[in-house]
Amino acid sequence: MSSTPGLSANARTVSFYSAIGGDSRPLGVRRTTAGSKATGAGKADQAARLRDATEAVLSIHRERLSEAVRPNAPDPTLPDFREILRAAEQKELRDLSIFQRSLRKQARVRAHRAACLHASGLIVAARELKTEYQQLLDQKWSSLVDNAPGQVVEVLEAAFQAHHVPAAPLDVDGSDVAIAVLVPGIEAIPDRHSTTTASGNLSLKKMTKTMRNELYLEFVLGWAILAAREAFAIAPGLTRASLLVGRHMPGSSDTEFIATMTLARTGLAQSSRGASASAMVAGASSGLVMKTRGAAKDIQALDLDSTPRFDPTRTYRAFAQLTG
């Protein structure tokens, strides 16, 4: 079959996620600090940045996503008939002088006939190629809807990478997908917050350890929810996402595991859009495992051996790729 401009006969990469998300999401939130000498407009500007950073932490999981839909093969791009005709006329007239008017007239008739035949052939070939490509799309879509592990993993990897979600699919078991999620440490969280004194003056105060840890908890859960929602949006056959959250260890390239949970599609769908990440997890999660220490609720590392849902080899490989 002859190739047609705009639609490659070798096209084999299928995208189901072009309408989902799309905005670049930086891994973490810029840490904003404020010196004790900040006054006036400078202090107000720093306070605004702190509020924006805090809001970014608290709203990660609220990203608007669109559900994947069955893809349709695009109409091929065909060359302009005038270009085809011009090429045919040049071929027919190249050996005729401008004085051979009768022969040139006959040549133009032949050229038009040849151009029409060529254009008709291109149209037929394009229709056949579009049909072939639609069949490929339908096969891949069916595999995705039926939770074929290879197809689900392929599209999730592409979607996470395209939309800057720090996550990677580990495996698919029926309608349950296991996902690794990588988050920064608490250094990604602002260490100050804006407040107002009793006299009504703007103040930039250092967060208490408890306050910062609570904000970090929302940050961690927010990324886990977003990864699950992205998976549900791109793979319509999935009903549950089992998530393992890891974070960078301070001063090291290693990762420590800090949370596991299973989020249900129905639970997330029924959650209020304005709910906090922790409230959403409370309503949509089963088997949440996190360890904290002390009154400040410092998040502690988990032992991967206590999380049998996650294969150690695949898990360490996935986090190595995410940190790389």
Phi and psi in degrees as GROMACS dihedral restraints (atoms count N, CA, C in turn):
[ dihedral_restraints ]
;  ai    aj    ak    al  type     phi  dphi    fc
    3     4     5     6     1   -74.3    20    10
    4     5     6     7     1   145.3    20    10
    6     7     8     9     1   -76.0    20    10
    7     8     9    10     1   153.8    20    10
    9    10    11    12     1  -119.5    20    10
   10    11    12    13     1   131.5    20    10
   12    13    14    15     1   -54.6    20    10
   13    14    15    16     1   133.2    20    10
   15    16    17    18     1    93.4    20    10
   16    17    18    19     1    -9.6    20    10
   18    19    20    21     1  -147.5    20    10
   19    20    21    22     1   105.4    20    10
   21    22    23    24     1   -80.1    20    10
   22    23    24    25     1   136.2    20    10
   24    25    26    27     1   -69.0    20    10
   25    26    27    28     1   -17.5    20    10
   27    28    29    30     1   -98.7    20    10
   28    29    30    31     1     7.4    20    10
   30    31    32    33     1   -64.7    20    10
   31    32    33    34     1   123.5    20    10
   33    34    35    36     1  -134.9    20    10
   34    35    36    37     1    -2.4    20    10
   36    37    38    39     1   -92.4    20    10
   37    38    39    40     1   120.7    20    10
   39    40    41    42     1  -113.9    20    10
   40    41    42    43     1   131.2    20    10
   42    43    44    45     1  -112.5    20    10
   43    44    45    46     1   129.4    20    10
   45    46    47    48     1  -112.1    20    10
   46    47    48    49     1     1.2    20    10
   48    49    50    51     1  -122.1    20    10
   49    50    51    52     1    14.5    20    10
   51    52    53    54     1   -62.7    20    10
   52    53    54    55     1   -24.6    20    10
   54    55    56    57     1   -95.4    20    10
   55    56    57    58     1     2.4    20    10
   57    58    59    60     1   -99.0    20    10
   58    59    60    61     1   128.3    20    10
   60    61    62    63     1    59.8    20    10
   61    62    63    64     1  -118.6    20    10
   63    64    65    66     1   106.8    20    10
   64    65    66    67     1   -23.2    20    10
   66    67    68    69     1   -80.6    20    10
   67    68    69    70     1   144.9    20    10
   69    70    71    72     1   -73.2    20    10
   70    71    72    73     1   128.0    20    10
   72    73    74    75     1  -115.9    20    10
   73    74    75    76     1   112.2    20    10
   75    76    77    78     1   -65.1    20    10
   76    77    78    79     1   145.8    20    10
   78    79    80    81     1   -76.4    20    10
   79    80    81    82     1    94.6    20    10
   81    82    83    84     1   109.1    20    10
   82    83    84    85     1   174.6    20    10
   84    85    86    87     1  -121.1    20    10
   85    86    87    88     1   134.0    20    10
   87    88    89    90     1   -57.9    20    10
   88    89    90    91     1   129.9    20    10
   90    91    92    93     1   -72.5    20    10
   91    92    93    94     1   129.3    20    10
   93    94    95    96     1  -118.0    20    10
   94    95    96    97     1   126.2    20    10
   96    97    98    99     1  -120.1    20    10
   97    98    99   100     1   161.6    20    10
   99   100   101   102     1  -136.3    20    10
  100   101   102   103     1   127.2    20    10
  102   103   104   105     1   -76.8    20    10
  103   104   105   106     1   162.9    20    10
  105   106   107   108     1   -71.6    20    10
  106   107   108   109     1   -15.9    20    10
  108   109   110   111     1   -90.7    20    10
  109   110   111   112     1     0.5    20    10
  111   112   113   114     1   -67.3    20    10
  112   113   114   115     1   126.8    20    10
  114   115   116   117     1  -138.4    20    10
  115   116   117   118     1   164.7    20    10
  117   118   119   120     1    56.3    20    10
  118   119   120   121     1  -134.1    20    10
  120   121   122   123     1   -62.5    20    10
  121   122   123   124     1   -34.4    20    10
  123   124   125   126     1   -63.0    20    10
  124   125   126   127     1   -42.8    20    10
  126   127   128   129     1   -66.2    20    10
  127   128   129   130     1   -41.1    20    10
  129   130   131   132     1   -63.2    20    10
  130   131   132   133     1   -38.1    20    10
  132   133   134   135     1   -66.7    20    10
  133   134   135   136     1   -42.8    20    10
  135   136   137   138     1   -64.9    20    10
  136   137   138   139     1   -38.6    20    10
  138   139   140   141     1   -63.1    20    10
  139   140   141   142     1   -40.3    20    10
  141   142   143   144     1   -64.5    20    10
  142   143   144   145     1   -40.6    20    10
  144   145   146   147     1   -66.1    20    10
  145   146   147   148     1   -38.5    20    10
  147   148   149   150     1   -63.2    20    10
  148   149   150   151     1   -42.6    20    10
  150   151   152   153     1   -64.3    20    10
  151   152   153   154     1   -41.5    20    10
  153   154   155   156     1   -63.6    20    10
  154   155   156   157     1   -42.0    20    10
  156   157   158   159     1   -65.0    20    10
  157   158   159   160     1   -41.8    20    10
  159   160   161   162     1   -65.3    20    10
  160   161   162   163     1   -42.1    20    10
  162   163   164   165     1   -63.8    20    10
  163   164   165   166     1   -37.1    20    10
  165   166   167   168     1   -62.1    20    10
  166   167   168   169     1   -40.6    20    10
  168   169   170   171     1   -61.5    20    10
  169   170   171   172     1   -43.1    20    10
  171   172   173   174     1   -81.3    20    10
  172   173   174   175     1    -9.2    20    10
  174   175   176   177     1  -120.1    20    10
  175   176   177   178     1    10.5    20    10
  177   178   179   180     1   -54.6    20    10
  178   179   180   181     1   -42.4    20    10
  180   181   182   183     1   -76.2    20    10
  181   182   183   184     1    -5.6    20    10
  183   184   185   186     1   -96.2    20    10
  184   185   186   187     1     8.6    20    10
  186   187   188   189     1   -51.6    20    10
  187   188   189   190     1   134.1    20    10
  189   190   191   192     1   -76.6    20    10
  190   191   192   193     1   128.1    20    10
  192   193   194   195     1  -125.4    20    10
  193   194   195   196     1   152.1    20    10
  195   196   197   198     1  -111.9    20    10
  196   197   198   199     1   143.7    20    10
  198   199   200   201     1   -73.0    20    10
  199   200   201   202     1   141.8    20    10
  201   202   203   204     1   -65.5    20    10
  202   203   204   205     1   147.1    20    10
  204   205   206   207     1  -128.5    20    10
  205   206   207   208     1   159.9    20    10
  207   208   209   210     1   -59.2    20    10
  208   209   210   211     1   125.2    20    10
  210   211   212   213     1   -79.5    20    10
  211   212   213   214     1   150.5    20    10
  213   214   215   216     1  -113.8    20    10
  214   215   216   217     1   135.8    20    10
  216   217   218   219     1   -62.2    20    10
  217   218   219   220     1   136.0    20    10
  219   220   221   222     1   -73.2    20    10
  220   221   222   223     1   154.5    20    10
  222   223   224   225     1   -70.0    20    10
  223   224   225   226     1   134.1    20    10
  225   226   227   228     1   -68.8    20    10
  226   227   228   229     1   154.1    20    10
  228   229   230   231     1   -92.7    20    10
  229   230   231   232     1   119.3    20    10
  231   232   233   234     1  -103.3    20    10
  232   233   234   235     1   149.6    20    10
  234   235   236   237     1   -65.7    20    10
  235   236   237   238     1   153.2    20    10
  237   238   239   240     1   -63.2    20    10
  238   239   240   241     1   133.4    20    10
  240   241   242   243     1   -58.7    20    10
  241   242   243   244     1   -32.0    20    10
  243   244   245   246     1   -63.5    20    10
  244   245   246   247     1   -33.8    20    10
  246   247   248   249     1   -69.2    20    10
  247   248   249   250     1   -40.0    20    10
  249   250   251   252     1   -63.6    20    10
  250   251   252   253     1   -44.7    20    10
  252   253   254   255     1   -64.8    20    10
  253   254   255   256     1   -41.0    20    10
  255   256   257   258     1   -61.8    20    10
  256   257   258   259     1   -41.4    20    10
  258   259   260   261     1   -65.7    20    10
  259   260   261   262     1   -40.9    20    10
  261   262   263   264     1   -65.5    20    10
  262   263   264   265     1   -39.8    20    10
  264   265   266   267     1   -66.9    20    10
  265   266   267   268     1   -40.6    20    10
  267   268   269   270     1   -60.3    20    10
  268   269   270   271     1   -39.0    20    10
  270   271   272   273     1   -66.9    20    10
  271   272   273   274     1   -42.0    20    10
  273   274   275   276     1   -75.1    20    10
  274   275   276   277     1   -29.9    20    10
  276   277   278   279     1   -98.1    20    10
  277   278   279   280     1    -4.6    20    10
  279   280   281   282     1   -64.4    20    10
  280   281   282   283     1   -25.2    20    10
  282   283   284   285     1  -102.8    20    10
  283   284   285   286     1     7.0    20    10
  285   286   287   288     1  -110.6    20    10
  286   287   288   289     1   137.9    20    10
  288   289   290   291     1   -82.5    20    10
  289   290   291   292     1   166.3    20    10
  291   292   293   294     1   -68.6    20    10
  292   293   294   295     1   -14.5    20    10
  294   295   296   297     1   -87.9    20    10
  295   296   297   298     1   -11.2    20    10
  297   298   299   300     1   -89.6    20    10
  298   299   300   301     1    67.2    20    10
  300   301   302   303     1   -63.8    20    10
  301   302   303   304     1   -43.0    20    10
  303   304   305   306     1   -63.4    20    10
  304   305   306   307     1   -45.1    20    10
  306   307   308   309     1   -66.8    20    10
  307   308   309   310     1   -35.5    20    10
  309   310   311   312     1   -67.5    20    10
  310   311   312   313     1   -35.7    20    10
  312   313   314   315     1   -64.3    20    10
  313   314   315   316     1   -43.6    20    10
  315   316   317   318     1   -64.8    20    10
  316   317   318   319     1   -36.5    20    10
  318   319   320   321     1   -65.4    20    10
  319   320   321   322     1   -38.0    20    10
  321   322   323   324     1   -66.8    20    10
  322   323   324   325     1   -35.4    20    10
  324   325   326   327     1   -63.7    20    10
  325   326   327   328     1   -44.6    20    10
  327   328   329   330     1   -63.7    20    10
  328   329   330   331     1   -40.1    20    10
  330   331   332   333     1   -62.9    20    10
  331   332   333   334     1   -42.3    20    10
  333   334   335   336     1   -63.8    20    10
  334   335   336   337     1   -41.3    20    10
  336   337   338   339     1   -63.2    20    10
  337   338   339   340     1   -44.0    20    10
  339   340   341   342     1   -65.2    20    10
  340   341   342   343     1   -38.7    20    10
  342   343   344   345     1   -64.6    20    10
  343   344   345   346     1   -41.2    20    10
  345   346   347   348     1   -63.2    20    10
  346   347   348   349     1   -41.8    20    10
  348   349   350   351     1   -64.8    20    10
  349   350   351   352     1   -42.6    20    10
  351   352   353   354     1   -64.2    20    10
  352   353   354   355     1   -43.7    20    10
  354   355   356   357     1   -63.8    20    10
  355   356   357   358     1   -40.7    20    10
  357   358   359   360     1   -62.4    20    10
  358   359   360   361     1   -39.8    20    10
  360   361   362   363     1   -63.1    20    10
  361   362   363   364     1   -40.1    20    10
  363   364   365   366     1   -63.9    20    10
  364   365   366   367     1   -40.5    20    10
  366   367   368   369     1   -63.9    20    10
  367   368   369   370     1   -44.9    20    10
  369   370   371   372     1   -62.3    20    10
  370   371   372   373     1   -45.4    20    10
  372   373   374   375     1   -63.9    20    10
  373   374   375   376     1   -38.9    20    10
  375   376   377   378     1   -65.1    20    10
  376   377   378   379     1   -41.2    20    10
  378   379   380   381     1   -63.9    20    10
  379   380   381   382     1   -41.4    20    10
  381   382   383   384     1   -64.8    20    10
  382   383   384   385     1   -42.6    20    10
  384   385   386   387     1   -66.8    20    10
  385   386   387   388     1   -38.4    20    10
  387   388   389   390     1   -64.0    20    10
  388   389   390   391     1   -41.1    20    10
  390   391   392   393     1   -63.0    20    10
  391   392   393   394     1   -43.0    20    10
  393   394   395   396     1   -63.3    20    10
  394   395   396   397     1   -42.6    20    10
  396   397   398   399     1   -68.9    20    10
  397   398   399   400     1   -36.5    20    10
  399   400   401   402     1   -63.8    20    10
  400   401   402   403     1   -37.9    20    10
  402   403   404   405     1   -62.7    20    10
  403   404   405   406     1   -40.6    20    10
  405   406   407   408     1   -63.4    20    10
  406   407   408   409     1   -44.9    20    10
  408   409   410   411     1   -60.6    20    10
  409   410   411   412     1   -42.4    20    10
  411   412   413   414     1   -64.1    20    10
  412   413   414   415     1   -39.5    20    10
  414   415   416   417     1   -63.6    20    10
  415   416   417   418     1   -45.0    20    10
  417   418   419   420     1   -68.1    20    10
  418   419   420   421     1   -38.4    20    10
  420   421   422   423     1   -63.9    20    10
  421   422   423   424     1   -43.3    20    10
  423   424   425   426     1   -61.8    20    10
  424   425   426   427     1   -40.9    20    10
  426   427   428   429     1   -63.7    20    10
  427   428   429   430     1   -37.8    20    10
  429   430   431   432     1   -67.2    20    10
  430   431   432   433     1   -47.0    20    10
  432   433   434   435     1   -63.7    20    10
  433   434   435   436     1   -34.8    20    10
  435   436   437   438     1   -84.1    20    10
  436   437   438   439     1     4.5    20    10
  438   439   440   441     1    62.3    20    10
  439   440   441   442     1    38.7    20    10
  441   442   443   444     1   -61.8    20    10
  442   443   444   445     1   120.0    20    10
  444   445   446   447     1   -51.7    20    10
  445   446   447   448     1   -47.9    20    10
  447   448   449   450     1   -60.4    20    10
  448   449   450   451     1   -42.0    20    10
  450   451   452   453     1   -68.7    20    10
  451   452   453   454     1   -42.2    20    10
  453   454   455   456     1   -63.9    20    10
  454   455   456   457     1   -46.7    20    10
  456   457   458   459     1   -60.6    20    10
  457   458   459   460     1   -41.3    20    10
  459   460   461   462     1   -61.5    20    10
  460   461   462   463     1   -48.4    20    10
  462   463   464   465     1   -73.7    20    10
  463   464   465   466     1   -32.6    20    10
  465   466   467   468     1   -68.3    20    10
  466   467   468   469     1   -41.4    20    10
  468   469   470   471     1   -58.3    20    10
  469   470   471   472     1   -45.5    20    10
  471   472   473   474     1   -65.4    20    10
  472   473   474   475     1   -41.5    20    10
  474   475   476   477     1   -68.1    20    10
  475   476   477   478     1   -44.8    20    10
  477   478   479   480     1   -60.2    20    10
  478   479   480   481     1   -42.5    20    10
  480   481   482   483     1   -68.4    20    10
  481   482   483   484     1   -42.9    20    10
  483   484   485   486     1   -65.3    20    10
  484   485   486   487     1   -32.8    20    10
  486   487   488   489     1  -107.2    20    10
  487   488   489   490     1    14.1    20    10
  489   490   491   492     1    58.3    20    10
  490   491   492   493     1    38.2    20    10
  492   493   494   495     1   -92.5    20    10
  493   494   495   496     1   121.6    20    10
  495   496   497   498     1   -76.3    20    10
  496   497   498   499     1    68.7    20    10
  498   499   500   501     1  -145.9    20    10
  499   500   501   502     1   162.2    20    10
  501   502   503   504     1  -148.8    20    10
  502   503   504   505     1   135.0    20    10
  504   505   506   507     1   -72.6    20    10
  505   506   507   508     1   139.4    20    10
  507   508   509   510     1   -98.3    20    10
  508   509   510   511     1   -47.7    20    10
  510   511   512   513     1  -166.3    20    10
  511   512   513   514     1   169.6    20    10
  513   514   515   516     1  -128.0    20    10
  514   515   516   517     1   128.5    20    10
  516   517   518   519     1  -126.8    20    10
  517   518   519   520     1    98.9    20    10
  519   520   521   522     1    66.0    20    10
  520   521   522   523     1  -120.6    20    10
  522   523   524   525     1  -102.9    20    10
  523   524   525   526     1    15.7    20    10
  525   526   527   528     1  -110.2    20    10
  526   527   528   529     1   125.7    20    10
  528   529   530   531     1  -111.3    20    10
  529   530   531   532     1   139.4    20    10
  531   532   533   534     1   -99.9    20    10
  532   533   534   535     1   133.2    20    10
  534   535   536   537     1  -132.8    20    10
  535   536   537   538     1   135.6    20    10
  537   538   539   540     1   -95.7    20    10
  538   539   540   541     1   133.4    20    10
  540   541   542   543     1  -125.4    20    10
  541   542   543   544     1   127.7    20    10
  543   544   545   546     1  -108.5    20    10
  544   545   546   547     1   128.2    20    10
  546   547   548   549     1  -125.4    20    10
  547   548   549   550     1   155.9    20    10
  549   550   551   552     1   -71.4    20    10
  550   551   552   553     1   172.8    20    10
  552   553   554   555     1   -78.5    20    10
  553   554   555   556     1  -174.4    20    10
  555   556   557   558     1   -66.8    20    10
  556   557   558   559     1   -12.7    20    10
  558   559   560   561     1   -63.9    20    10
  559   560   561   562     1   -14.5    20    10
  561   562   563   564     1   -76.7    20    10
  562   563   564   565     1   -10.7    20    10
  564   565   566   567     1   -95.8    20    10
  565   566   567   568     1   136.5    20    10
  567   568   569   570     1   -55.3    20    10
  568   569   570   571     1   144.8    20    10
  570   571   572   573     1  -102.1    20    10
  571   572   573   574     1     3.1    20    10
  573   574   575   576     1  -133.8    20    10
  574   575   576   577     1   164.0    20    10
  576   577   578   579     1  -145.0    20    10
  577   578   579   580     1   156.1    20    10
  579   580   581   582     1   -91.2    20    10
  580   581   582   583     1   144.9    20    10
  582   583   584   585     1  -149.8    20    10
  583   584   585   586     1   177.4    20    10
  585   586   587   588     1  -122.9    20    10
  586   587   588   589     1   133.0    20    10
  588   589   590   591     1   -73.6    20    10
  589   590   591   592     1   171.1    20    10
  591   592   593   594     1   -60.9    20    10
  592   593   594   595     1   -27.9    20    10
  594   595   596   597     1   -87.9    20    10
  595   596   597   598     1     2.7    20    10
  597   598   599   600     1    90.4    20    10
  598   599   600   601     1     9.0    20    10
  600   601   602   603     1   -87.9    20    10
  601   602   603   604     1   146.4    20    10
  603   604   605   606     1   -71.0    20    10
  604   605   606   607     1   137.0    20    10
  606   607   608   609     1  -136.0    20    10
  607   608   609   610     1   142.6    20    10
  609   610   611   612     1  -111.2    20    10
  610   611   612   613     1   107.5    20    10
  612   613   614   615     1  -107.4    20    10
  613   614   615   616     1   148.8    20    10
  615   616   617   618     1   -71.5    20    10
  616   617   618   619     1   134.0    20    10
  618   619   620   621     1   -67.1    20    10
  619   620   621   622     1   145.6    20    10
  621   622   623   624     1   -70.8    20    10
  622   623   624   625     1   160.5    20    10
  624   625   626   627     1   -61.9    20    10
  625   626   627   628     1   -39.3    20    10
  627   628   629   630     1   -63.9    20    10
  628   629   630   631     1   -45.0    20    10
  630   631   632   633     1   -60.7    20    10
  631   632   633   634     1   -44.0    20    10
  633   634   635   636     1   -68.3    20    10
  634   635   636   637     1   -38.7    20    10
  636   637   638   639     1   -65.0    20    10
  637   638   639   640     1   -38.3    20    10
  639   640   641   642     1   -65.3    20    10
  640   641   642   643     1   -38.4    20    10
  642   643   644   645     1   -67.0    20    10
  643   644   645   646     1   -39.1    20    10
  645   646   647   648     1   -64.5    20    10
  646   647   648   649     1   -37.1    20    10
  648   649   650   651     1   -59.7    20    10
  649   650   651   652     1   -44.6    20    10
  651   652   653   654     1   -61.9    20    10
  652   653   654   655     1   -37.7    20    10
  654   655   656   657     1   -61.9    20    10
  655   656   657   658     1   -48.6    20    10
  657   658   659   660     1   -62.8    20    10
  658   659   660   661     1   -49.2    20    10
  660   661   662   663     1   -66.3    20    10
  661   662   663   664     1   -33.8    20    10
  663   664   665   666     1   -61.7    20    10
  664   665   666   667     1   -43.7    20    10
  666   667   668   669     1   -66.5    20    10
  667   668   669   670     1   -37.4    20    10
  669   670   671   672     1   -63.6    20    10
  670   671   672   673     1   -44.2    20    10
  672   673   674   675     1   -62.6    20    10
  673   674   675   676     1   -43.8    20    10
  675   676   677   678     1   -62.2    20    10
  676   677   678   679     1   -40.8    20    10
  678   679   680   681     1   -62.2    20    10
  679   680   681   682     1   -42.2    20    10
  681   682   683   684     1   -66.3    20    10
  682   683   684   685     1   -44.1    20    10
  684   685   686   687     1   -63.0    20    10
  685   686   687   688     1   -39.0    20    10
  687   688   689   690     1   -63.7    20    10
  688   689   690   691     1   -41.4    20    10
  690   691   692   693     1   -63.5    20    10
  691   692   693   694     1   -43.4    20    10
  693   694   695   696     1   -67.1    20    10
  694   695   696   697     1   -33.6    20    10
  696   697   698   699     1   -69.9    20    10
  697   698   699   700     1   -36.6    20    10
  699   700   701   702     1   -89.0    20    10
  700   701   702   703     1   -27.2    20    10
  702   703   704   705     1  -121.0    20    10
  703   704   705   706     1    92.9    20    10
  705   706   707   708     1   -65.0    20    10
  706   707   708   709     1   -15.2    20    10
  708   709   710   711     1   -86.2    20    10
  709   710   711   712     1   -12.1    20    10
  711   712   713   714     1   -75.8    20    10
  712   713   714   715     1   141.6    20    10
  714   715   716   717     1  -119.7    20    10
  715   716   717   718     1   -20.3    20    10
  717   718   719   720     1  -140.4    20    10
  718   719   720   721     1   148.5    20    10
  720   721   722   723     1  -127.6    20    10
  721   722   723   724     1   119.4    20    10
  723   724   725   726     1   -95.8    20    10
  724   725   726   727     1   119.5    20    10
  726   727   728   729     1  -115.1    20    10
  727   728   729   730     1   137.9    20    10
  729   730   731   732     1  -118.7    20    10
  730   731   732   733     1   118.4    20    10
  732   733   734   735     1  -102.5    20    10
  733   734   735   736     1   128.8    20    10
  735   736   737   738     1  -121.8    20    10
  736   737   738   739     1   161.4    20    10
  738   739   740   741     1  -138.4    20    10
  739   740   741   742     1   156.2    20    10
  741   742   743   744     1   -63.6    20    10
  742   743   744   745     1   135.8    20    10
  744   745   746   747     1   -83.9    20    10
  745   746   747   748     1   132.5    20    10
  747   748   749   750     1   -53.3    20    10
  748   749   750   751     1   129.3    20    10
  750   751   752   753     1    71.2    20    10
  751   752   753   754     1    17.2    20    10
  753   754   755   756     1  -147.0    20    10
  754   755   756   757     1   157.3    20    10
  756   757   758   759     1   -89.1    20    10
  757   758   759   760     1    -1.0    20    10
  759   760   761   762     1   -77.2    20    10
  760   761   762   763     1   166.2    20    10
  762   763   764   765     1  -122.0    20    10
  763   764   765   766     1   139.0    20    10
  765   766   767   768     1  -114.6    20    10
  766   767   768   769     1   145.3    20    10
  768   769   770   771     1   -91.3    20    10
  769   770   771   772     1   131.7    20    10
  771   772   773   774     1  -124.7    20    10
  772   773   774   775     1    -9.4    20    10
  774   775   776   777     1  -162.9    20    10
  775   776   777   778     1   145.1    20    10
  777   778   779   780     1  -133.7    20    10
  778   779   780   781     1   148.4    20    10
  780   781   782   783     1  -164.5    20    10
  781   782   783   784     1   161.1    20    10
  783   784   785   786     1  -122.5    20    10
  784   785   786   787     1   120.7    20    10
  786   787   788   789     1  -107.4    20    10
  787   788   789   790     1   134.8    20    10
  789   790   791   792     1   -96.6    20    10
  790   791   792   793     1   141.1    20    10
  792   793   794   795     1   -57.3    20    10
  793   794   795   796     1   -46.8    20    10
  795   796   797   798     1   -64.3    20    10
  796   797   798   799     1   -38.4    20    10
  798   799   800   801     1   -64.0    20    10
  799   800   801   802     1   -42.9    20    10
  801   802   803   804     1   -67.4    20    10
  802   803   804   805     1   -38.9    20    10
  804   805   806   807     1   -64.5    20    10
  805   806   807   808     1   -31.1    20    10
  807   808   809   810     1   -86.9    20    10
  808   809   810   811     1    -7.8    20    10
  810   811   812   813     1   -74.2    20    10
  811   812   813   814     1   147.5    20    10
  813   814   815   816     1   -67.4    20    10
  814   815   816   817     1   136.9    20    10
  816   817   818   819     1   -61.1    20    10
  817   818   819   820     1   -30.7    20    10
  819   820   821   822     1   -87.0    20    10
  820   821   822   823     1     0.9    20    10
  822   823   824   825     1   -67.9    20    10
  823   824   825   826     1   150.6    20    10
  825   826   827   828     1   -69.9    20    10
  826   827   828   829     1   163.9    20    10
  828   829   830   831     1   -62.2    20    10
  829   830   831   832     1   -41.8    20    10
  831   832   833   834     1   -65.8    20    10
  832   833   834   835     1   -38.6    20    10
  834   835   836   837     1   -67.2    20    10
  835   836   837   838     1   -38.0    20    10
  837   838   839   840     1   -66.5    20    10
  838   839   840   841     1   -41.7    20    10
  840   841   842   843     1   -64.4    20    10
  841   842   843   844     1   -38.8    20    10
  843   844   845   846     1   -61.3    20    10
  844   845   846   847     1   -33.9    20    10
  846   847   848   849     1   -90.1    20    10
  847   848   849   850     1   -21.8    20    10
  849   850   851   852     1  -115.8    20    10
  850   851   852   853     1    -4.0    20    10
  852   853   854   855     1  -106.7    20    10
  853   854   855   856     1   151.0    20    10
  855   856   857   858     1  -129.6    20    10
  856   857   858   859     1   141.6    20    10
  858   859   860   861     1    71.0    20    10
  859   860   861   862     1    33.8    20    10
  861   862   863   864     1   -67.2    20    10
  862   863   864   865     1   127.1    20    10
  864   865   866   867     1  -125.2    20    10
  865   866   867   868     1   115.2    20    10
  867   868   869   870     1  -144.0    20    10
  868   869   870   871     1   147.6    20    10
  870   871   872   873     1  -120.4    20    10
  871   872   873   874     1   130.0    20    10
  873   874   875   876     1  -122.7    20    10
  874   875   876   877     1   161.0    20    10
  876   877   878   879     1  -131.4    20    10
  877   878   879   880     1   134.8    20    10
  879   880   881   882     1    73.9    20    10
  880   881   882   883     1   177.0    20    10
  882   883   884   885     1   -66.7    20    10
  883   884   885   886     1   -26.0    20    10
  885   886   887   888     1   -79.4    20    10
  886   887   888   889     1    -8.5    20    10
  888   889   890   891     1    61.0    20    10
  889   890   891   892     1    49.8    20    10
  891   892   893   894     1   -67.5    20    10
  892   893   894   895     1   128.5    20    10
  894   895   896   897     1   -74.0    20    10
  895   896   897   898     1   129.3    20    10
  897   898   899   900     1  -106.4    20    10
  898   899   900   901     1   160.8    20    10
  900   901   902   903     1   -74.2    20    10
  901   902   903   904     1   149.4    20    10
  903   904   905   906     1  -104.2    20    10
  904   905   906   907     1   158.5    20    10
  906   907   908   909     1   -91.0    20    10
  907   908   909   910     1   119.3    20    10
  909   910   911   912     1   -59.8    20    10
  910   911   912   913     1   -28.6    20    10
  912   913   914   915     1   -64.4    20    10
  913   914   915   916     1   -19.3    20    10
  915   916   917   918     1   -88.6    20    10
  916   917   918   919     1     5.2    20    10
  918   919   920   921     1  -122.8    20    10
  919   920   921   922     1    77.5    20    10
  921   922   923   924     1   -63.0    20    10
  922   923   924   925     1   -18.4    20    10
  924   925   926   927     1   -64.3    20    10
  925   926   927   928     1   -22.9    20    10
  927   928   929   930     1  -107.4    20    10
  928   929   930   931     1   118.2    20    10
  930   931   932   933     1   -67.8    20    10
  931   932   933   934     1   124.4    20    10
  933   934   935   936     1   -58.3    20    10
  934   935   936   937     1   -43.1    20    10
  936   937   938   939     1   -63.2    20    10
  937   938   939   940     1   -49.3    20    10
  939   940   941   942     1   -64.5    20    10
  940   941   942   943     1   -38.0    20    10
  942   943   944   945     1   -64.3    20    10
  943   944   945   946     1   -50.6    20    10
  945   946   947   948     1   -64.6    20    10
  946   947   948   949     1   -36.1    20    10
  948   949   950   951     1   -65.4    20    10
  949   950   951   952     1   -41.2    20    10
  951   952   953   954     1   -65.4    20    10
  952   953   954   955     1   -44.6    20    10
  954   955   956   957     1   -69.9    20    10
  955   956   957   958     1   -29.9    20    10
  957   958   959   960     1   -64.5    20    10
  958   959   960   961     1   -39.3    20    10
  960   961   962   963     1   -68.7    20    10
  961   962   963   964     1   -39.3    20    10
  963   964   965   966     1   -67.6    20    10
  964   965   966   967     1   -36.7    20    10
  966   967   968   969     1   -80.0    20    10
  967   968   969   970     1   -20.3    20    10
